[in-house]
Amino acid sequence: MANLVARTPCEGLLPVTIGSVTLSEVVIERMAAVAPFKGKEGAVSAALKEACDIVFPAPNRTSSKGDARAVWAGQGRANVIGCDLPDLSGLAAVTDQGDGVAAVKIEGDGAEAVLARLVPLDLRAATFKRGHTARSLVNHMAASITRLGPKSFEVMVMRSMAQTLVHELTEAAEGVAARG
């Protein structure tokens, strides 16, 4: 019989520090995709507020309180992370996503420069502030990119792309460090 061992998506790959940038894994144990039914976004937001002290996020934004957060994931959709969802029957379509994503935190003075090599968006602090999030490409991978602070970001991709994400971020960080 096979001996199965649970592993995180980036296990054995991270953490790593290159120049002024540190890449570390964000382990997401609970995550659900929530898509409110037509006309039910307010009710979903109220239910999330009561259960998790967060609200359904506006486009390109996040809502967070403690470990609980809701990250905008596209038109009429959000990923709710770190919170036990209330019963949203009749209010929203809910799909468990907990094992399906890999998340990497990029932090340090060169974090923006690393992402500038891979992402076709302006992620500078003047335009992409803390709590802003975007669906975009990281090189060729579909990703969610969220600014966590002045010098830190979180990038989420499908779990199957974890090794590729770490490789791409590492190469970009090496390039930024070489210029320094």
Secondary structure, 3 states (H helix, E strand, C coil): CCCCCCCCCCCCCCCEEECCEEEEEECCCCEEEEEECCCCHHHHHHHHHHHHCCCCCCCCEEEEECCEEEEEEECCEEEEECCCCCCCCCCEEEEECCCCEEEEEEEECCHHHHHHCCCCCCCCCCCCCCCEEEEEEECCEEEEEEEEECCEEEEEEEHHHHHHHHHHHHHHHHHHHHHC
